Amino acid sequence: MDIEVQIIFQLVLAVVLGAVIGLEREYKGKGAGLQTYSLVTLGACLFTIIAFEFFNFFGGKAGVDFDPSRIIQAVAIGIGFIGAGVIIQREFQMEGITTAAGLWCSAAIGVAIGAKLYFLALLTTLLCVIILIAFGELERKLFKKG
C-alpha cells in the first residue's frame, strides 16, 4: 500500500473508532462526546505515525538517537492532563472519571492504529463500548446509580 494511502487509512480509522466511543458518550449526554473522542484518537494516531516516520528517517544515522516510544509516552502524559481537566468533585461525589478513562483508552486506540496494530485497536474499541454500555447498565441495576 502506498505510504500516503496508508496514512489516510490510519487517520480515517482513528476518527471512526473514536467516533464509535464518542457516540455512546453523546447518547448519554456527557460533555465529551463525538468530537472530543474523535479528536483524541486522531491526535494520538497522528503523533504515533509521526514518531515512526521520524524513526524510519533518522534511524541508523550517526549521532542521532531517536526512540518512537518517547512520543507515545508523551501522548499518554498529555491525555492525562486532559483527563484531569474533566474530573470534578461535587459535594461528596466525583464526576468525569469514566470520561477521563474513556479518553485515555481512546488515545491508546489512536496509538495502536498509528503503530498499525489494527486488530488491537478494533478489539479495544469493542471492549470500550461494551464496558460503557453493558457495565454502565449493570451498575445502574445492581447499585441503583443514575
DSSP file (Angstrom, degrees, kcal/mol; ACC not computed):
  #  RESIDUE AA STRUCTURE BP1 BP2  ACC     N-H-->O    O-->H-N    N-H-->O    O-->H-N    TCO  KAPPA ALPHA  PHI   PSI    X-CA   Y-CA   Z-CA
    1    1 A M              0   0    0      0, 0.0     5,-0.0     0, 0.0     0, 0.0   0.000 360.0 360.0 360.0 134.8    0.0    0.0    0.0
    2    2 A D     >  -     0   0    0      1,-0.1     4,-2.6     4,-0.1     5,-0.2  -0.303 360.0-121.1 -58.1 142.5    1.3    3.5   -0.9
    3    3 A I  H  > S+     0   0    0      1,-0.2     4,-2.4     2,-0.2     5,-0.2   0.865 111.4  49.5 -60.0 -40.1    2.5    5.4    2.2
    4    4 A E  H  > S+     0   0    0      2,-0.2     4,-2.4     1,-0.2    -1,-0.2   0.906 112.2  47.6 -66.9 -40.1    0.1    8.3    1.7
    5    5 A V  H  > S+     0   0    0      2,-0.2     4,-2.5     1,-0.2    -2,-0.2   0.897 111.4  52.3 -65.3 -40.2   -2.9    5.9    1.3
    6    6 A Q  H  X S+     0   0    0     -4,-2.6     4,-2.5     2,-0.2    -2,-0.2   0.929 110.7  46.8 -60.1 -46.8   -1.8    4.0    4.4
    7    7 A I  H  X S+     0   0    0     -4,-2.4     4,-2.6     2,-0.2     5,-0.2   0.905 111.4  50.8 -65.5 -42.1   -1.6    7.2    6.4
    8    8 A I  H  X S+     0   0    0     -4,-2.4     4,-2.6     1,-0.2     5,-0.3   0.929 110.8  50.1 -60.1 -44.6   -5.0    8.4    5.2
    9    9 A F  H  X S+     0   0    0     -4,-2.5     4,-2.7     1,-0.2    -2,-0.2   0.929 111.3  48.5 -58.5 -46.7   -6.5    5.0    6.1
   10   10 A Q  H  X S+     0   0    0     -4,-2.5     4,-2.3     1,-0.2    -2,-0.2   0.924 113.2  46.3 -61.4 -46.2   -4.9    5.2    9.6
   11   11 A L  H  X S+     0   0    0     -4,-2.6     4,-2.0     2,-0.2    -1,-0.2   0.906 114.4  46.9 -66.0 -41.8   -6.2    8.7   10.2
   12   12 A V  H  X S+     0   0    0     -4,-2.6     4,-2.6    -5,-0.2    -1,-0.2   0.917 111.8  51.1 -66.5 -42.3   -9.7    7.9    9.0
   13   13 A L  H  X S+     0   0    0     -4,-2.7     4,-2.8    -5,-0.3     5,-0.3   0.899 108.4  53.0 -60.9 -39.9   -9.9    4.7   11.0
   14   14 A A  H  X S+     0   0    0     -4,-2.3     4,-2.4    -5,-0.2     5,-0.2   0.919 110.1  47.3 -61.0 -44.0   -8.8    6.7   14.1
   15   15 A V  H  X S+     0   0    0     -4,-2.0     4,-2.3     2,-0.2    -2,-0.2   0.929 113.5  48.4 -63.5 -44.7  -11.6    9.1   13.6
   16   16 A V  H  X S+     0   0    0     -4,-2.6     4,-1.9     2,-0.2    -2,-0.2   0.932 113.8  44.6 -64.0 -47.1  -14.2    6.4   13.0
   17   17 A L  H  X S+     0   0    0     -4,-2.8     4,-1.6     1,-0.2    -1,-0.2   0.889 114.0  50.1 -68.3 -37.4  -13.2    4.3   16.1
   18   18 A G  H  X S+     0   0    0     -4,-2.4     4,-2.7    -5,-0.3    20,-0.3   0.898 109.9  52.2 -62.5 -39.1  -13.0    7.5   18.2
   19   19 A A  H  X S+     0   0    0     -4,-2.3     4,-2.6    -5,-0.2    -2,-0.2   0.855 102.3  59.0 -65.8 -35.3  -16.5    8.4   17.0
   20   20 A V  H  X S+     0   0    0     -4,-1.9     4,-1.1     2,-0.2    -1,-0.2   0.936 112.9  38.6 -59.3 -46.2  -17.9    4.9   17.9
   21   21 A I  H  X S+     0   0    0     -4,-1.6     4,-1.6     1,-0.2     3,-0.4   0.919 115.0  54.4 -69.5 -43.0  -16.9    5.5   21.5
   22   22 A G  H  X S+     0   0    0     -4,-2.7     4,-2.7     1,-0.2    12,-0.5   0.826 100.9  59.9 -60.8 -33.4  -17.9    9.2   21.3
   23   23 A L  H  X S+     0   0    0     -4,-2.6     4,-2.6     2,-0.2    -1,-0.2   0.902 103.7  50.3 -62.5 -40.7  -21.4    8.3   20.1
   24   24 A E  H  X S+     0   0    0     -4,-1.1     4,-1.5    -3,-0.4    -1,-0.2   0.917 113.1  45.9 -63.0 -42.5  -22.1    6.3   23.2
   25   25 A R  H  <>S+     0   0    0     -4,-1.6     5,-2.5     2,-0.2    -2,-0.2   0.874 112.3  51.4 -68.1 -37.4  -21.0    9.2   25.4
   26   26 A E  H ><5S+     0   0    0     -4,-2.7     3,-1.6     1,-0.2    -2,-0.2   0.912 106.5  54.3 -63.9 -43.6  -23.0   11.6   23.3
   27   27 A Y  H 3<5S+     0   0    0     -4,-2.6    -1,-0.2     1,-0.3    -2,-0.2   0.856 108.2  49.7 -59.0 -36.7  -26.1    9.4   23.7
   28   28 A K  T 3<5S-     0   0    0     -4,-1.5    -1,-0.3    -5,-0.2    -2,-0.2   0.430 117.3-115.5 -84.3   1.5  -25.6    9.6   27.5
   29   29 A G  T < 5 +     0   0    0     -3,-1.6    -3,-0.2     1,-0.2     2,-0.2   0.790  57.1 160.7  73.8  28.4  -25.4   13.4   27.3
   30   30 A K      < -     0   0    0     -5,-2.5    -1,-0.2     2,-0.2    -2,-0.0  -0.494  48.6-121.7 -81.8 153.8  -21.8   13.6   28.5
   31   31 A G  S    S+     0   0    0     -2,-0.2     2,-0.7     1,-0.1     5,-0.2   0.890 102.6  58.0 -63.6 -42.1  -19.7   16.7   27.8
   32   32 A A  S    S+     0   0    0      3,-0.1    -2,-0.2     4,-0.1    -1,-0.1  -0.824  78.9 132.9 -90.9 118.4  -17.0   14.9   26.0
   33   33 A G     >  -     0   0    0     -2,-0.7     4,-2.7    -8,-0.1     5,-0.4  -0.182  62.1 -18.5-135.4-134.6  -18.7   13.1   23.1
   34   34 A L  H  > S+     0   0    0    -12,-0.5     4,-1.9     1,-0.2   -12,-0.2   0.890 131.4  40.9 -53.0 -52.6  -18.3   12.5   19.4
   35   35 A Q  H  > S+     0   0    0      2,-0.2     4,-2.7     1,-0.2    -1,-0.2   0.936 116.3  48.3 -66.5 -46.7  -15.9   15.4   18.6
   36   36 A T  H  > S+     0   0    0      1,-0.2     4,-2.5     2,-0.2     5,-0.2   0.937 114.1  44.3 -62.1 -49.1  -13.7   15.0   21.6
   37   37 A Y  H  X S+     0   0    0     -4,-2.7     4,-2.2     1,-0.2     5,-0.2   0.895 114.5  50.1 -65.2 -39.2  -13.2   11.3   21.3
   38   38 A S  H  X S+     0   0    0     -4,-1.9     4,-2.5    -5,-0.4    -1,-0.2   0.916 112.2  47.6 -64.3 -42.5  -12.6   11.5   17.6
   39   39 A L  H  X S+     0   0    0     -4,-2.7     4,-2.9     2,-0.2     5,-0.2   0.899 111.5  49.8 -66.5 -40.7  -10.1   14.3   18.1
   40   40 A V  H  X S+     0   0    0     -4,-2.5     4,-2.3    -5,-0.2     5,-0.2   0.934 114.4  44.3 -63.6 -45.6   -8.2   12.4   20.9
   41   41 A T  H  X S+     0   0    0     -4,-2.2     4,-2.1    -5,-0.2    -2,-0.2   0.916 115.7  48.1 -65.8 -42.9   -8.0    9.2   18.8
   42   42 A L  H  X S+     0   0    0     -4,-2.5     4,-2.8    -5,-0.2    -2,-0.2   0.935 112.6  48.0 -62.0 -48.1   -7.0   11.2   15.7
   43   43 A G  H  X S+     0   0    0     -4,-2.9     4,-2.6     1,-0.2     5,-0.2   0.910 112.0  48.5 -61.9 -43.9   -4.3   13.2   17.5
   44   44 A A  H  X S+     0   0    0     -4,-2.3     4,-1.9    -5,-0.2    -1,-0.2   0.900 112.5  49.9 -63.6 -40.2   -2.8   10.2   19.2
   45   45 A C  H  X S+     0   0    0     -4,-2.1     4,-2.7    -5,-0.2    -2,-0.2   0.937 110.9  48.9 -62.4 -47.5   -2.7    8.3   15.9
   46   46 A L  H  X S+     0   0    0     -4,-2.8     4,-2.7     1,-0.2     5,-0.2   0.926 110.1  50.3 -61.2 -46.3   -1.0   11.3   14.1
   47   47 A F  H  X S+     0   0    0     -4,-2.6     4,-2.3     1,-0.2    -1,-0.2   0.892 112.3  48.7 -58.7 -38.9    1.6   11.6   16.8
   48   48 A T  H  X S+     0   0    0     -4,-1.9     4,-2.4     2,-0.2     5,-0.2   0.918 110.4  49.5 -69.1 -43.3    2.4    7.9   16.6
   49   49 A I  H  X S+     0   0    0     -4,-2.7     4,-2.5     1,-0.2    -2,-0.2   0.940 112.1  49.0 -58.8 -46.5    2.6    8.0   12.8
   50   50 A I  H  X S+     0   0    0     -4,-2.7     4,-2.8     1,-0.2     5,-0.2   0.914 109.1  53.4 -59.9 -43.1    5.0   10.9   13.0
   51   51 A A  H  X S+     0   0    0     -4,-2.3     4,-2.2     1,-0.2    -1,-0.2   0.927 112.4  43.1 -58.3 -46.8    7.1    9.1   15.6
   52   52 A F  H  X S+     0   0    0     -4,-2.4     4,-2.4     2,-0.2    -1,-0.2   0.855 112.8  52.5 -71.3 -33.8    7.5    6.1   13.4
   53   53 A E  H  X S+     0   0    0     -4,-2.5     4,-2.2    -5,-0.2    -2,-0.2   0.922 111.0  47.4 -66.0 -42.9    8.2    8.2   10.3
   54   54 A F  H  X S+     0   0    0     -4,-2.8     4,-3.5     2,-0.2     5,-0.4   0.917 111.1  51.9 -61.6 -42.6   10.9   10.1   12.2
   55   55 A F  H  X S+     0   0    0     -4,-2.2     4,-2.5    -5,-0.2    -2,-0.2   0.923 111.2  46.8 -60.1 -44.4   12.3    6.8   13.4
   56   56 A N  H  < S+     0   0    0     -4,-2.4    -1,-0.2     2,-0.2    -2,-0.2   0.865 117.4  43.8 -65.4 -35.4   12.4    5.5    9.8
   57   57 A F  H  < S+     0   0    0     -4,-2.2    -2,-0.2    -5,-0.2    -1,-0.2   0.925 126.9  27.6 -74.9 -46.0   14.0    8.7    8.6
   58   58 A F  H >< S+     0   0    0     -4,-3.5     3,-2.1    -5,-0.2    -3,-0.2   0.657  89.6 120.4 -92.9 -16.9   16.6    9.2   11.3
   59   59 A G  T 3< S+     0   0    0     -4,-2.5     3,-0.1    -5,-0.4     6,-0.1  -0.211  82.6   9.2 -56.4 130.8   17.1    5.6   12.4
   60   60 A G  T 3  S+     0   0    0      1,-0.3     2,-0.3     4,-0.3    -1,-0.3   0.405  90.9 134.9  83.5  -2.4   20.7    4.4   12.0
   61   61 A K    X   -     0   0    0     -3,-2.1     3,-1.9     1,-0.1    -1,-0.3  -0.631  65.4-100.6 -82.2 138.4   22.1    7.8   11.2
   62   62 A A  T 3  S+     0   0    0     -2,-0.3    -1,-0.1     1,-0.3     3,-0.1  -0.290 103.3  10.2 -59.6 133.2   25.3    8.7   13.1
   63   63 A G  T 3  S+     0   0    0      1,-0.2     2,-0.5    -3,-0.0    -1,-0.3   0.480 100.6 114.0  79.4   3.6   24.8   10.9   16.1
   64   64 A V    <   -     0   0    0     -3,-1.9     2,-0.6    -6,-0.2    -4,-0.3  -0.934  40.9-175.9-113.4 123.6   21.0   10.6   16.1
   65   65 A D        +     0   0    0     -2,-0.5     2,-0.4    -3,-0.1    -6,-0.1  -0.936  14.9 165.0-117.4 106.5   19.2    8.9   18.9
   66   66 A F        -     0   0    0     -2,-0.6     3,-0.1   -11,-0.1    -2,-0.1  -0.984  14.0-177.5-130.2 126.2   15.5    8.6   18.2
   67   67 A D    >>  -     0   0    0     -2,-0.4     3,-1.8     1,-0.1     4,-0.5  -0.964  16.2-156.6-124.1 112.9   13.1    6.4   20.1
   68   68 A P  H >> S+     0   0    0      0, 0.0     4,-1.6     0, 0.0     3,-0.7   0.742  89.0  72.4 -63.3 -21.0    9.4    6.5   19.0
   69   69 A S  H 3> S+     0   0    0      1,-0.2     4,-2.3     2,-0.2     5,-0.1   0.755  86.7  65.7 -66.2 -20.7    8.3    5.2   22.4
   70   70 A R  H <> S+     0   0    0     -3,-1.8     4,-1.9     2,-0.2    -1,-0.2   0.889 102.3  46.1 -66.2 -38.5    9.1    8.7   23.7
   71   71 A I  H <X S+     0   0    0     -3,-0.7     4,-2.0    -4,-0.5    -2,-0.2   0.892 111.1  52.1 -72.0 -37.9    6.4   10.3   21.6
   72   72 A I  H  X S+     0   0    0     -4,-1.6     4,-1.9     1,-0.2    -2,-0.2   0.910 109.7  50.2 -62.0 -41.1    3.9    7.5   22.6
   73   73 A Q  H  X S+     0   0    0     -4,-2.3     4,-2.2     1,-0.2    -1,-0.2   0.891 107.7  53.5 -62.5 -39.8    4.8    8.3   26.3
   74   74 A A  H  X S+     0   0    0     -4,-1.9     4,-2.8     2,-0.2    -1,-0.2   0.863 105.6  53.7 -64.7 -35.3    4.2   12.0   25.6
   75   75 A V  H  X S+     0   0    0     -4,-2.0     4,-2.6     2,-0.2     5,-0.2   0.937 108.9  49.2 -62.1 -45.6    0.7   11.1   24.3
   76   76 A A  H  X S+     0   0    0     -4,-1.9     4,-1.2     1,-0.2    -2,-0.2   0.899 113.6  45.8 -61.8 -41.4   -0.1    9.2   27.5
   77   77 A I  H  X S+     0   0    0     -4,-2.2     4,-1.3     2,-0.2    -1,-0.2   0.922 112.5  50.9 -67.5 -43.9    1.1   12.1   29.6
   78   78 A G  H  X S+     0   0    0     -4,-2.8     4,-1.6     1,-0.2     3,-0.4   0.897 108.4  50.6 -61.7 -41.7   -0.8   14.7   27.5
   79   79 A I  H  X S+     0   0    0     -4,-2.6     4,-2.9     1,-0.2    -1,-0.2   0.793 102.3  63.3 -69.8 -25.4   -4.0   12.8   27.7
   80   80 A G  H  X S+     0   0    0     -4,-1.2     4,-2.4    -5,-0.2    -1,-0.2   0.886 102.1  49.7 -62.3 -38.5   -3.6   12.6   31.5
   81   81 A F  H  X S+     0   0    0     -4,-1.3     4,-1.5    -3,-0.4    -2,-0.2   0.907 112.0  47.2 -66.9 -41.6   -3.8   16.4   31.6
   82   82 A I  H  X S+     0   0    0     -4,-1.6     4,-0.9     2,-0.2     3,-0.2   0.938 112.8  49.9 -63.9 -45.3   -7.0   16.4   29.5
   83   83 A G  H >X S+     0   0    0     -4,-2.9     3,-0.8     1,-0.2     4,-0.7   0.897 107.9  52.8 -60.1 -41.7   -8.4   13.6   31.7
   84   84 A A  H >< S+     0   0    0     -4,-2.4     3,-0.5     1,-0.2    -1,-0.2   0.838 104.6  58.0 -63.5 -31.4   -7.6   15.5   34.9
   85   85 A G  H 3< S+     0   0    0     -4,-1.5    -1,-0.2     1,-0.2    -2,-0.2   0.730 104.4  49.9 -71.6 -22.0   -9.4   18.5   33.5
   86   86 A V  H << S+     0   0    0     -4,-0.9     2,-0.5    -3,-0.8    -1,-0.2   0.574  90.6  91.2 -94.0  -9.0  -12.7   16.6   33.1
   87   87 A I    <<  +     0   0    0     -4,-0.7     2,-0.3    -3,-0.5     9,-0.2  -0.759  54.2 170.3 -89.2 125.5  -12.7   15.2   36.6
   88   88 A I  E     -A   95   0A   0      7,-2.7     7,-3.2    -2,-0.5     2,-0.5  -0.935  28.0-133.8-131.5 156.6  -14.6   17.4   39.1
   89   89 A Q  E     -A   94   0A   0     -2,-0.3     2,-0.5     5,-0.2     5,-0.2  -0.948  18.4-175.2-113.4 127.4  -15.8   17.0   42.6
   90   90 A R  E >   -A   93   0A   0      3,-3.0     3,-2.8    -2,-0.5     2,-0.3  -0.980  62.5 -52.7-123.5 120.1  -19.3   18.0   43.6
   91   91 A E  T 3  S-     0   0    0     -2,-0.5    -2,-0.0     1,-0.3     0, 0.0  -0.348 124.2 -18.8  50.9-109.8  -20.2   17.8   47.2
   92   92 A F  T 3  S+     0   0    0     -2,-0.3     2,-0.4    -3,-0.1    -1,-0.3   0.140 122.5  83.5-112.3  20.2  -19.2   14.2   48.1
   93   93 A Q  E <   -A   90   0A   0     -3,-2.8    -3,-3.0     2,-0.0     2,-0.4  -0.948  64.9-139.0-127.5 145.4  -19.1   12.7   44.6
   94   94 A M  E     -A   89   0A   0     -2,-0.4     2,-0.4    -5,-0.2    -5,-0.2  -0.829  22.4-167.8 -97.1 138.6  -16.5   12.6   41.8
   95   95 A E  E     +A   88   0A   0     -7,-3.2    -7,-2.7    -2,-0.4    -2,-0.0  -0.954  60.2  32.7-126.2 147.2  -17.7   13.2   38.3
   96   96 A G  S  > S+     0   0    0     -2,-0.4     4,-2.6    -9,-0.2     5,-0.2   0.428  72.2 119.5  95.2   0.5  -15.9   12.7   35.0
   97   97 A I  H  > S+     0   0    0      1,-0.2     4,-2.4     2,-0.2     5,-0.2   0.917  78.9  47.2 -66.2 -41.5  -13.8    9.7   35.9
   98   98 A T  H  > S+     0   0    0      2,-0.2     4,-2.6     1,-0.2    -1,-0.2   0.895 112.0  51.1 -66.2 -38.8  -15.4    7.4   33.3
   99   99 A T  H  > S+     0   0    0      2,-0.2     4,-2.5     1,-0.2    -2,-0.2   0.931 110.5  48.7 -62.0 -45.3  -15.0   10.2   30.7
  100  100 A A  H  X S+     0   0    0     -4,-2.6     4,-2.1     1,-0.2    -2,-0.2   0.913 112.8  47.6 -60.9 -43.2  -11.3   10.6   31.6
  101  101 A A  H  X S+     0   0    0     -4,-2.4     4,-2.4     1,-0.2    -1,-0.2   0.888 111.3  51.4 -66.0 -38.5  -10.8    6.8   31.4
  102  102 A G  H  X S+     0   0    0     -4,-2.6     4,-2.4     2,-0.2    -2,-0.2   0.898 109.6  48.9 -65.2 -40.5  -12.6    6.7   28.1
  103  103 A L  H  X S+     0   0    0     -4,-2.5     4,-2.2     2,-0.2    -1,-0.2   0.886 110.0  52.6 -65.4 -38.1  -10.4    9.5   26.7
  104  104 A W  H  X S+     0   0    0     -4,-2.1     4,-1.9     2,-0.2    -2,-0.2   0.923 111.3  46.0 -61.9 -45.6   -7.3    7.6   27.9
  105  105 A C  H  X S+     0   0    0     -4,-2.4     4,-2.3     1,-0.2    -2,-0.2   0.884 110.0  54.8 -65.0 -38.6   -8.5    4.4   26.1
  106  106 A S  H  X S+     0   0    0     -4,-2.4     4,-2.3     1,-0.2    -2,-0.2   0.894 107.0  50.3 -62.3 -39.6   -9.2    6.4   23.0
  107  107 A A  H  X S+     0   0    0     -4,-2.2     4,-2.3     2,-0.2    -1,-0.2   0.909 109.7  50.9 -63.7 -41.1   -5.7    7.8   23.0
  108  108 A A  H  X S+     0   0    0     -4,-1.9     4,-2.4     2,-0.2    -2,-0.2   0.879 108.5  52.2 -64.4 -37.0   -4.4    4.2   23.3
  109  109 A I  H  X S+     0   0    0     -4,-2.3     4,-2.4     2,-0.2    -1,-0.2   0.918 108.8  50.7 -63.6 -43.2   -6.6    3.2   20.4
  110  110 A G  H  X S+     0   0    0     -4,-2.3     4,-2.5     1,-0.2    -2,-0.2   0.901 109.8  49.8 -60.9 -41.4   -5.1    6.0   18.3
  111  111 A V  H  X S+     0   0    0     -4,-2.3     4,-1.8     2,-0.2    -2,-0.2   0.921 109.4  51.9 -62.4 -43.9   -1.6    4.9   19.2
  112  112 A A  H  <>S+     0   0    0     -4,-2.4     5,-3.2     2,-0.2    -2,-0.2   0.913 111.0  47.1 -60.0 -43.4   -2.4    1.3   18.2
  113  113 A I  H ><5S+     0   0    0     -4,-2.4     3,-1.8     1,-0.2    -1,-0.2   0.926 110.3  52.4 -64.7 -43.7   -3.7    2.5   14.8
  114  114 A G  H 3<5S+     0   0    0     -4,-2.5    -1,-0.2     1,-0.3    -2,-0.2   0.816 109.7  49.4 -60.6 -30.3   -0.6    4.7   14.3
  115  115 A A  T 3<5S-     0   0    0     -4,-1.8    -1,-0.3    -5,-0.2    -2,-0.2   0.335 119.5-113.7 -89.3   5.7    1.5    1.6   15.1
  116  116 A K  T < 5S+     0   0    0     -3,-1.8     2,-1.0     1,-0.2    -3,-0.2   0.764  72.8 138.8  66.7  29.3   -0.6   -0.4   12.6
  117  117 A L     >< +     0   0    0     -5,-3.2     4,-2.0     1,-0.2    -1,-0.2  -0.590  18.5 159.9 -98.3  68.6   -2.0   -2.7   15.2
  118  118 A Y  H  >  +     0   0    0     -2,-1.0     4,-2.8     1,-0.2     5,-0.2   0.878  66.7  51.5 -66.1 -42.7   -5.5   -2.6   13.7
  119  119 A F  H  > S+     0   0    0      1,-0.2     4,-2.9    -3,-0.2     5,-0.2   0.928 111.0  49.7 -61.0 -43.5   -6.9   -5.8   15.3
  120  120 A L  H  > S+     0   0    0      1,-0.2     4,-2.4     2,-0.2    -1,-0.2   0.902 111.9  48.6 -61.2 -41.9   -5.8   -4.5   18.7
  121  121 A A  H  X S+     0   0    0     -4,-2.0     4,-2.1     2,-0.2    -2,-0.2   0.918 113.5  46.2 -65.0 -44.3   -7.5   -1.1   18.0
  122  122 A L  H  X S+     0   0    0     -4,-2.8     4,-2.3     2,-0.2    -2,-0.2   0.927 114.3  47.4 -64.8 -45.3  -10.7   -2.7   16.8
  123  123 A L  H  X S+     0   0    0     -4,-2.9     4,-2.6    -5,-0.2    -2,-0.2   0.911 112.2  49.7 -63.1 -43.3  -10.9   -5.1   19.8
  124  124 A T  H  X S+     0   0    0     -4,-2.4     4,-2.5    -5,-0.2    -1,-0.2   0.887 109.7  51.5 -65.0 -38.9  -10.2   -2.4   22.3
  125  125 A T  H  X S+     0   0    0     -4,-2.1     4,-2.4     2,-0.2    -1,-0.2   0.937 110.7  48.8 -61.7 -46.2  -12.9   -0.2   20.8
  126  126 A L  H  X S+     0   0    0     -4,-2.3     4,-2.4     1,-0.2    -2,-0.2   0.924 112.2  48.2 -59.0 -45.8  -15.3   -3.0   21.0
  127  127 A L  H  X S+     0   0    0     -4,-2.6     4,-2.7     2,-0.2    -1,-0.2   0.887 109.9  52.7 -64.4 -38.8  -14.4   -3.7   24.6
  128  128 A C  H  X S+     0   0    0     -4,-2.5     4,-2.8     2,-0.2     5,-0.2   0.935 110.7  46.7 -60.6 -46.5  -14.7    0.1   25.5
  129  129 A V  H  X S+     0   0    0     -4,-2.4     4,-2.5     2,-0.2     5,-0.4   0.904 112.2  50.5 -64.5 -40.9  -18.2    0.2   24.0
  130  130 A I  H  X>S+     0   0    0     -4,-2.4     4,-1.7    -5,-0.2     5,-1.3   0.934 112.6  47.3 -60.7 -45.8  -19.2   -3.0   25.9
  131  131 A I  I  <>S+     0   0    0     -4,-2.7     5,-0.9     1,-0.2     4,-0.4   0.941 114.7  45.5 -61.7 -47.6  -17.8   -1.5   29.1
  132  132 A L  I  <5S+     0   0    0     -4,-2.8    -1,-0.2    -5,-0.2    -2,-0.2   0.861 125.8  29.4 -67.8 -36.1  -19.6    1.8   28.7
  133  133 A I  I  X5S+     0   0    0     -4,-2.5     4,-2.0    -5,-0.2    -3,-0.2   0.948 129.3  31.5 -87.9 -61.0  -22.9    0.3   27.7
  134  134 A A  I  X5S+     0   0    0     -4,-1.7     4,-2.4    -5,-0.4    -3,-0.2   0.925 123.4  44.1 -70.1 -46.1  -23.2   -3.0   29.4
  135  135 A F  I  ><S+     0   0    0     -5,-1.3     4,-2.7    -4,-0.4    -1,-0.2   0.875 112.4  54.1 -68.5 -34.8  -21.3   -2.3   32.5
  136  136 A G  H  ><S+     0   0    0     -5,-0.9     4,-2.0    -6,-0.3    -1,-0.2   0.920 110.8  45.7 -62.2 -43.3  -23.0    1.0   32.9
  137  137 A E  H  X S+     0   0    0     -4,-2.0     4,-2.2     2,-0.2    -2,-0.2   0.896 111.5  52.7 -65.6 -40.8  -26.4   -0.7   32.7
  138  138 A L  H  X S+     0   0    0     -4,-2.4     4,-2.9     1,-0.2     5,-0.4   0.914 108.5  50.6 -61.2 -44.3  -25.2   -3.3   35.2
  139  139 A E  H  X S+     0   0    0     -4,-2.7     4,-2.6     1,-0.2     6,-0.7   0.918 110.0  50.3 -58.8 -44.3  -24.1   -0.6   37.7
  140  140 A R  H  X S+     0   0    0     -4,-2.0     4,-0.9     4,-0.2    -1,-0.2   0.900 116.1  41.2 -62.6 -40.7  -27.4    1.1   37.4
  141  141 A K  H  < S+     0   0    0     -4,-2.2    -2,-0.2     2,-0.2    -1,-0.2   0.912 123.0  36.3 -76.1 -42.4  -29.3   -2.1   38.0
  142  142 A L  H  < S+     0   0    0     -4,-2.9    -2,-0.2    -5,-0.2    -3,-0.2   0.863 132.5  25.3 -79.3 -36.3  -27.1   -3.6   40.8
  143  143 A F  H  < S-     0   0    0     -4,-2.6    -3,-0.2    -5,-0.4    -2,-0.2   0.328  98.5-122.7-115.3   5.7  -26.2   -0.4   42.6
  144  144 A K     <  +     0   0    0     -4,-0.9     2,-0.2    -5,-0.3    -4,-0.2   0.879  53.0 163.0  55.2  43.5  -29.1    1.9   41.7
  145  145 A K              0   0    0     -6,-0.7    -1,-0.2     1,-0.2    -2,-0.1  -0.613 360.0 360.0 -90.0 152.8  -26.9    4.5   40.2
  146  146 A G              0   0    0     -2,-0.2    -1,-0.2    -7,-0.0    -6,-0.1   0.462 360.0 360.0  67.9 360.0  -28.1    7.3   37.8
